Amino acid sequence: MGRVRAFHLAGCGLWFHTGDHGPPHFHAGVADAWEIRVYFLQEPPEPEVKFAVKRVSAKVVREILKLSAEHRAELFEEWERSQADE
C-alpha cells in the first residue's frame, strides 16, 4: 500500500493499494468511519463509497474531487508506480 503524495487533506488518509484492479483510482478515508474510491481519470473524478459507518461529509468529498482533478497527471504517475510495486 502506498500513500498518495500528489496532495494531502488534513484528517483524511489517501492511499493506493499495490496491485489493485483498474480503472486507476485511489482510496480516501477516515479509519473506522468511511472509505471511498476515487476514479481520478474520469471527468469529473467520480467517487464510490466502499463503506461508511459514519456519514461522509459532502464538503470533504468535494475537496477530494477538486484536488483529484487538479493533480490528475501526478496521481496517474503514482498509480502506475503502485501497480509496478506488486
Backbone hydrogen bonds, N-H to C=O, Kabsch-Sander energy under -0.5 kcal/mol:
donor,donor_aa,acceptor,acceptor_aa,energy
2,G,16,F,-2.3
4,V,14,L,-2.1
9,L,12,C,-0.6
12,C,9,L,-2.1
13,G,29,G,-3.2
15,W,27,H,-2.6
16,F,2,G,-3.3
18,T,16,F,-0.5
19,G,82,S,-0.6
20,D,17,H,-1.6
26,F,38,V,-1.5
27,H,15,W,-3.6
28,A,36,I,-2.5
29,G,13,G,-2.2
30,V,34,W,-2.0
33,A,30,V,-2.3
34,W,30,V,-1.8
35,E,51,F,-2.6
36,I,28,A,-2.9
37,R,48,E,-2.9
38,V,26,F,-2.9
39,Y,37,R,-0.5
39,Y,46,E,-2.9
40,F,38,V,-1.3
41,L,24,P,-0.6
42,Q,39,Y,-0.9
46,E,39,Y,-1.7
48,E,37,R,-2.3
50,K,35,E,-2.7
51,F,35,E,-1.7
53,V,33,A,-3.2
54,K,33,A,-2.2
57,S,55,R,-0.6
61,V,57,S,-2.3
62,R,58,A,-2.6
63,E,59,K,-2.0
64,I,60,V,-2.5
65,L,61,V,-2.6
66,K,62,R,-2.4
67,L,63,E,-2.6
68,S,64,I,-2.3
69,A,65,L,-2.1
70,E,66,K,-2.1
71,H,67,L,-1.7
72,R,69,A,-1.0
75,L,71,H,-2.6
76,F,72,R,-2.3
77,E,73,A,-2.0
78,E,74,E,-2.3
79,W,75,L,-2.9
80,E,76,F,-2.5
81,R,77,E,-2.1
82,S,78,E,-2.6
83,Q,79,W,-1.9
84,A,80,E,-1.6
85,D,81,R,-1.1
86,E,83,Q,-0.9
